[in-house]
Amino acid sequence: METVSFNVANVKCGGCADTIRSKLAAENGVAHVAVDIKTGHVEVQGAGLQRARLAQALKSAGYPEKPA
């Protein structure tokens, strides 16, 4: 199992976290998604994860990755 992490913008509530979890869970290979509402940190676990594809899914849901 591999882990991919993101720091994303616009995470403000449990509903935001639910949206992120649902959007990412629909992606191939995703087994688990954890969202920290306070920090905007998202951790995705699974197999064969494609970081760029996950980042695009987050962006399309309204939660773009924060610049480093």
C-alpha positions, 0 to 999 in steps of 0.5 A: 500500500502506498500513501499520497499526501496533499495540502488543499485549500477551502476545507472548512467543515465536515461536509467538505471532508465528506466531499473530498473523501467521496471524490477520491474514493471513486478513483482507481486504487484508492483504499482509504482517504483521511482529511484533517479539517483544521489543516487541510491535509489530505492523505490517500492510501491505496495501490497504483495511485496516480498523484496527478490524477488525484490532484485533478480530482481534488481540484475539480471538486473545489479543493485545489492543492495549495502551492508549496 
